[in-house]
């Protein structure tokens, strides 16, 4: 992937989208397995803190310049929106709702990005093809995730709370993405990503401690399945995919970068069917086709 100082190639952009689409789509299931035996905010906070430390240290050892205090302040704000409230809200929400429903609710992110980006002046007014694509995408995600969930939910009976948490997380993710488009904590998107993960992860970890998640928790009680999911979330889900997303925010329009919220549910539901025994129906396949159409419209509408 090229540095931030050079024009991004088509191959680099396609590669980054492939990572964000596929890897982040799989993290819904990864989160589900990880929080089976690890408290949610302790899991998410330590995941991003560890990933951020590894990525930031690696880039600094390679000679990347140290960021300024102003850059750290910007990274803190972005980390709060994207990770502490964005990812943290989804992680908490998945205690109460299925991974498919969580993916459906997160699909409002491109709509938030398009509207808020236009109102804030970060991006232009959505064209008609983009607007149509966003609406088709939401319909497609609805069809993908509409099948009643049969997967394990850690704390059933609180669906309204779970929905509220995930929708709030989606809004703050969009706000953080737009802020990140205009404010770059460091010249390298990978240094920026490491900074944001450290800041957001540390605050999530603190929130988990304040909630009392450490009481009664022991590392010995973590299952092998949760450890494997945790390792996947740290490496591919955080270091690789989050860095790719931060890079995409610099390379393309925010609403286009946000189309991962349409594609991720397809990956999430297909993996839920293949790995966790969740239902897969004809509406899912129709929804997946609509999502492909939606992404094409958003891409072509930006030209």
N, C-alpha and C positions, 0 to 999 in steps of 0.2 A: 504494500500500500504506500503511495507516495507521501512525502512530507507535506505539511500544510502550506509550504511556500510554493509548491508546484501545482500546476493545473491537474485536477484529478482525471485519470483516464477512465474511459467507459468500462474497461475490465475491472478496475479497482472499485468503481461504484457498484457494478453488478456483484462482485465478490462480497462487498460489504453488506449489500441487501440480502444476499443468500445467507450470510452468517446470521444477520438479525432476524430474518424470517424463520429460518429453520431452528437455530439454537434457542432463541427466545420462545418459540412455539413449544419447544420441549421442556422449558423450565416450569411451566404450569404443573406438569406432572412431577417434575423434580421437587418443586416446593411441597407438593402434597406428600411425597414420601419423606422428605426431610423433616417436616413438622409433625410427623407421626410420633417421633420420640425426642424431638428437640423443640423447646419453646420457640414460638414463631419469631419474636423480635430478637431474641438471642441468636437464633439461627441466621436471620437476615442481616443483622448488624455485624456479627462476626464474619459472615461471608464477605460482605463488602469491605470491611476494614482490612481483612487479610488480603483480599484481592488488590485493594488500593495500595497497601504497603508493598506488595510484591511488584506491581506494575510501576509505581513511582520509583522505587529503589532501582529497578532494572534500568529505567530510562535515565536516571541521574548517573548511574554507573557508566552508561554509554555516552555521557557527556552533555546531556540536556541541561540547559541553564536553569538555575534555581528560580522559582517564581517569586514575585513580589508579595508584600503583605496585602496589597490591594487584590492581587490574584487569588490569594487564599480566602479573602472575604467573598469574592465572586464564587469561588468553588464551594464555599460554605452554603451560600444561598441556593446554588444549583443542586448541591447534594441534598439539601433539606427538601426541595421540591421534588426532585426525581427519585430520590432513594428513601429518605426518612419517611416522607408522607406518601410518595408515589409507590415505590416498591413495598414499603412497610405496610401501607394500607391494603394492598393486594394480598400480602402475606397473612395479615390478620383476617382479612375477609374470607380467605380460603379455609379458615376454621369453620365457617358457617354455611358456605355455599360450595357447589361443585366447581371443579376446574373449568368445565365448559361454560357455566354461567359467568364465572369471573372473566373468562376470555371475551364473552359477549359484551359485558359491561365496559371493559377496557377498549372496545372497538369505537367508543365515542371520541377517543383521543384525536384521530384525524379531523373530525368535525370541529372539536375545540381548537385545534391548531389552525385550521383554515379561517375560522371566524375571528378568533382572538388575534391571529397574525395580521389579518386585514385591519381590524380595529386599532391595533397598536402600531401599525405602520411597518412591522417587521417584514411582511410579505404583501403582495398585491391582492386586489380583490379577486376572490375565486371566480374562475371562468365558468360558463355553463357546463362544459364537459366535466370539470372538476366537481362542481356541485352535484351533478347527476351521479358521477362516480362515487362520491361520498355517501349519497343516499342508497345507491345500489349495494355498496359495500356493507352498510349497516343492515340492510335486508338480508344479505347473504350470511352475515354473522349470526343474525337471529335464527335463520334456518339451520345453520350449523350447530348452534348451541341450544336449540329449543327442546331437544329430546330430554325428557325428565331424567335427572341425574340418578344413577344407581351406584355411584362411587361412594367410598367411605368419606364421611364428613366428621371431623373431630368433635365439633360441638353443634349437633343438629338442633333445630327448633328456633334459630335466631336468624332467619333468612333476611329479614328487613335490615338488621344491623349489618350483615355481610354485604348486602347490596349498597347501603349507604357508604360503607368504608371504601368499597372499590370505586364507586362513582366519584367520591371526593379525591381519591388517589389519582384517577384519570384526569381530573381537572388540574390538579397541581402538577402532574407530569407534563401536561401541555404548557402550563405557565413556565415551568422550569426549562422546557425545551426551547421556548421562544426567547427566554432570557439568555440561554446558552448560545443561541444563534448570534446575538448581538454582543455578548460579553465573553471573552475568551481568557480564562485564568492564566494560561500559559501559551507560548507559541506552538508547542506540540500538543495535538489533541490527545495523545496518549499520556503525557504528563498531566494535562487537564483532567482526563478521565480518572487517573490514579488519585489526584487531589480530591475530586468530587466523591469518589468511593470511600476514601478515608474519612472525610467530613461527614457524609451521610451515614456511613456505617457506624461511626463512633456514636452519633446521636441516636441511632436505632438501638445500639447496644445499651446505651444509657437508659433509653425509654423502657427497654426490656427489664433492666434492673429495677427501675422505679416501679414497674408493674408487679414486681415480685416474682418474675419468671425464674429467678435463680433458686428460690426456696423449694427445697425438695428435689431439685434437679441434680443428677449425677451423670458424669460422662459414661460411667459403666452401664447406665441404662439405655444408652443410645444403640439402636440396632445397626447391624451391618448394612442393611438397606438404606437407612437414613445417612450413614457415613458416606456411602457411595453417592447418594443423591447430593449431599453437601459438597463433596469433592467436585462433582460435575458443575454445580452451581458456582463454586469459586472460580474454577478454571475457565470453562467454556461460557457459562452463563454470565460471568462478571468480567473477567479479564479480557476475554476475546469479544464477546457480543456487545458489552457496554462500550468498549473502546470503539468498536465499529459504528455504533449508533452516534456517539459524540463526533466521530469523524464525518459521518453522513450529514449531521446538522450543519457542518461548515461547507459541505460540497453541494448540497441540493436544497430545495425549498422545504421548510418544516413539514408542510402537509404531505409531501411526497415521502419524506423520511418516516412520517407517522403511519404510512400504509402497512407497516408491520403489524399494526393492531387489527388489520383485516385478515392478514395471512396467518398470523400466529394461532388464532382459534382453530383453523383447519388442521394445523400440525398438532395442536393440543388435543383436539377431539379424536383424530386418527390414532395418536399414540395412546390416548385413554382407552380406545377400542382394542388396539393391538396388545397393549401391555396390561391394562388394569381391568379389562372386561366391561368397559362402559359401552353403552348402546351406540350403534351406527345404523342410520336409516337413509331412505331415499332423500328426504329433505336435506340431509347433510351433504349429499353429493350435489344436489341442485344449488345449495348455498355456496359450496366450494366453487362451482362454475360461475356464479354471480360475483363472487369475490375476485376471480380472475378478470372478469369484465370490468369490475370497478377499478382495479389497479391499473389496467390498460388505459381507462378513461382519465384517471388522475395523471398518469405519466404523459399521455398525449396532450392533455389539456394544459400542461405546463409549458409546452413548446411554443 
